[in-house]
Amino acid sequence: MTRLILTTSASGAGCLQRAGAADIVIPFEFQFAWGRLPSPAELASLLAPRSTRHDPALPNWLDQIGRGREQIRRQGLGLLELCRQCETVELWIDPDPNAQLMLLQLLDYFRADGKVISRLALRQADVEIGDTSAETLPEWPQAVKILNDHLESASRAWQAYRQPTPQDWVDLLAEDLSVLPQLRQAVLELLEELPMRSTGVGATEMLILELISAGDAHPSDVFPGHRKANQRRVFGYWEVGSLLDGLAHCPAPAVSGLDEGPFTLEMHEDRNRHARYHRSKLKLTELGKAVLARTEDFSRHNPIRRWWGGTELTNQRLWRWDPANRALISP
């Protein structure tokens, strides 16, 4: 019997593979919490079979299959085709918001294929799989068979996140989301990344300003990680680097002292630039201090243009979130 596990991080996949949890373990590391969402057609192409004439410049889910799975890569199977060849398919999903978005997208994608759904099960816990040892894997919750309630909730939430305003996503808070036990917290954490009512920046940006305000701060002090002060889960390394860029390299900076940028792969590959970046001594500007004190609005002084789900945020169309009252504020 071939057992397949689909999971949401390379570290989690490594842990499951070392533990011998399945015959095949494949990580998905799509980024849905940051940037423009792929269109339905782009997602279909991403998960489709890869032909021998495939343009290597076009992304495909097989690109994420690591060493030891060359046969699957050579076959060029689409995700559905691989799942149909396996007797069981388990989704081991991390609790962070981006992993929850991947769960929503996968369940929405599988929904139309009854053959795959019939062999699909879900495992969820409140810890990261990559932080789990092989010895503690048996303590994870039992696999739950995917039923129609899971599919309906996931599809409804995924479509809500794709909408051109956050209103449908906020409306999820009034629904019973318990069939997907980590979803409600993910809904809230993602809403907190909308610009705040008084500051014009999201929760992670506010935390970056707070960490810098403590003094003697370098860029590494604001990045997330094990035993790091930044414990927010929505954004990872590359996204936080972009947020710090946005606070420091703008017409009216909230942060001074960032000596390099932009935060790109090219910068990381240049040893001197990368070292200079990490030696930067960060401080808050007067605007940064005022934003942190909630007496000034960052968006009044700087251009805003970024994506939150299907919503494009701009200065003229700046949806905001009031966390104290759990209220969405329209532009």
ABEGO torsion letter per residue (X at the ends): XBBBBBBABAAAAAAAAAAGABABBBBBABBAABEBBBBAAAAAAAABBBBAABBAABBBAAAABBBGAAAAAAAGBBAAAAAAABABBBBBBBABAAAAAAAAAAAAAAAABAAAAAABBBBBBABBAAABBAAAAAABBBBBBBBAAAAAAAAAAAAAAABABAAAAAAAAABBAAABAAAAAAAAAAAAABBBAAAGBBAAAAAAAAAAAAEGBBAAAABBEBGBABABAABBAAAAAAAAAAAABBABBABBGBABOBBBAAAAABAAAAAAAAABBBBBBAAAAAAAAGABBAAAABBBBBBBEABBBBAABBBBBBAAAGBBBBX
